[in-house]
């Protein structure tokens, strides 16, 4: 039986059927499949937020042009929503390895290439931890200063705490990626294999 395909044309992923007792049906494979599904769901929330923001921006521009009456607070909402929307899309990009990577070393030595993939995954995890800590500190400074949006007077800190929580989810996802990369050093086949269209 050949590979099965999940996802739409934009995120097609091949999965090889697994049999009971196969290493691919183990804990790491189940964890990887669960992370793929949950990060995709989170990214849908981020994309919905971006679509709502795009609609509000368009409506704001049209109303400003047609009747010189913009929608009050669109800039306020946009500034807060964009951080959360972008953070919602980060975990799926990490899980699906959607970032740019150079595979020169892998062409020369596949084993060394896999070792470098592990090192890179660990480095990304460290950077994400530092980012999440900075987001938390920034949100705390917004609480201390009582920062609010200019027009609607919405407190800014809760949105940054939400973005920070999503960044900590990204850290957890990246730790799964690190485990997968280490597993691939020892023969584990990732559940995520990009398809060429």
C-alpha positions in Angstrom: 0.0 0.0 0.0 1.4 3.4 -1.0 1.6 6.6 1.0 -1.6 8.3 2.1 -2.0 12.1 1.7 -3.4 14.5 4.3 -4.1 18.2 3.9 -5.1 20.5 1.1 -2.9 21.6 -1.8 -1.2 24.2 0.3 -0.1 21.8 3.1 0.0 18.3 1.5 1.8 15.9 3.7 2.6 12.2 2.9 2.3 9.8 5.7 3.3 6.2 5.5 0.9 3.7 6.9 2.1 2.3 10.2 1.6 -1.2 11.6 1.3 -2.0 15.3 4.8 -2.7 16.7 6.5 -0.6 14.0 8.7 2.1 15.6 6.7 4.7 13.6 3.7 3.9 15.8 5.6 4.8 18.9 5.3 7.7 21.3 7.4 10.1 19.2 5.3 9.4 16.1 2.1 9.9 18.0 3.5 13.1 19.6 4.6 14.4 16.2 1.2 13.7 14.6 -0.6 15.4 17.5 1.7 18.5 17.3 1.1 18.7 13.5 -2.7 18.7 13.9 -2.8 21.1 16.9 -0.4 23.6 15.3 -2.4 23.6 12.1 -5.6 24.4 14.1 -3.8 27.2 15.9 -2.6 28.7 12.6 -6.2 28.7 11.4 -7.0 31.0 14.3 -4.2 33.3 13.4 -5.3 33.4 9.7 -8.9 34.1 10.8 -7.6 37.1 12.9 -5.6 38.3 9.9 -8.6 38.0 7.6 -10.8 40.0 10.0 -8.1 42.6 10.3 -7.9 42.8 6.5 -11.6 43.2 6.2 -11.7 46.0 8.9 -8.8 47.8 7.2 -10.6 47.6 3.8 -13.9 48.8 5.3 -12.1 51.6 7.1 -10.5 52.8 3.9 -13.7 52.6 1.9 -15.7 54.5 4.6 -13.0 57.1 4.8 -13.0 57.5 1.0 -16.8 57.4 0.6 -18.2 59.4 3.5 -15.1 60.7 5.2 -16.1 58.7 8.3 -13.5 56.0 9.2 -14.1 53.2 11.7 -12.8 54.3 15.0 -10.2 52.1 16.5 -9.2 50.0 13.6 -5.5 50.9 14.0 -5.8 50.1 17.8 -7.3 46.7 17.1 -4.8 46.0 14.3 -1.8 46.8 16.4 -2.9 44.3 19.1 -4.3 41.6 16.8 -1.3 41.4 14.5 1.1 40.2 17.2 -1.2 37.4 18.2 -2.0 36.4 14.6 1.7 36.2 13.7 2.5 34.2 16.9 -0.4 31.8 16.0 1.4 30.9 12.8 4.8 30.4 14.3 4.2 26.9 15.8 3.0 25.4 12.5 6.0 26.9 10.6 8.3 25.3 13.2 6.6 21.9 13.1 6.4 21.7 9.4 9.9 23.1 9.0 8.7 25.8 6.6 11.7 28.0 7.2 14.6 28.4 4.7 17.4 25.9 5.1 20.5 25.1 3.2 21.4 21.4 2.7 24.9 21.7 1.3 26.5 19.6 4.1 23.7 17.0 3.8 24.7 16.5 0.2 28.3 15.8 1.2 27.6 13.8 4.3 23.9 12.9 5.2 24.9 11.9 8.8 26.7 15.2 9.4 23.7 17.0 7.8 21.4 15.4 10.4 23.7 16.3 13.2 23.6 19.9 12.0 19.8 19.8 11.8 19.8 18.8 15.5 22.1 21.6 16.4 20.0 24.1 14.4 16.8 22.9 16.1 18.3 23.4 19.5 19.5 26.9 18.6 16.0 27.8 17.4 14.6 26.5 20.7 17.0 28.7 22.7 16.1 31.8 20.6 12.4 31.1 21.1 12.9 30.8 24.9 14.7 34.2 24.9 11.9 35.7 22.8 9.2 34.4 25.1 11.0 35.8 28.1 11.3 39.2 26.4 7.6 39.2 25.5 6.7 38.4 29.1 8.9 41.2 30.4 7.4 43.6 27.8 3.9 42.7 28.8 4.8 43.3 32.4 6.2 46.7 31.6 2.9 47.5 29.8 1.0 46.5 33.0 3.3 48.7 35.1 2.8 51.7 32.8 -0.9 51.2 32.3 -0.5 51.3 28.5 -3.7 51.5 26.6 -4.5 51.9 22.9 -4.9 55.5 21.7 -8.5 55.6 20.5 -10.4 52.7 22.2 -8.3 52.7 25.4 -8.0 48.9 25.4 -5.3 47.7 27.9 -2.4 46.4 25.7 -0.9 44.0 28.3 -3.4 41.1 28.0 -2.8 40.9 24.2 1.0 40.7 24.8 0.5 38.1 27.5 -1.6 36.1 25.0 1.2 36.4 22.3 3.7 35.3 25.0 1.6 32.3 25.8 1.6 31.3 22.2 5.3 31.8 22.0 5.7 29.3 24.9 3.6 26.9 22.8 6.1 27.5 20.0 8.9 26.6 22.4 7.1 23.3 23.3 6.6 22.6 19.6 10.3 23.3 18.9 11.3 20.8 21.6 9.2 18.2 19.7 11.1 19.2 16.6 14.4 18.7 18.5 13.2 15.2 19.6 12.3 14.3 16.0 15.6 15.6 14.7 17.5 13.5 17.3 15.2 10.5 16.4 16.2 10.8 12.8 19.8 10.4 13.7 18.8 6.9 14.9 16.5 5.9 12.0 13.2 7.5 12.9 11.2 8.7 9.9 9.4 12.0 10.4 5.7 11.9 10.0 6.0 15.1 8.0 7.4 14.8 4.5 7.0 17.7 2.2 5.4 16.9 -1.2 6.6 18.5 -4.4 3.9 19.9 -6.5 
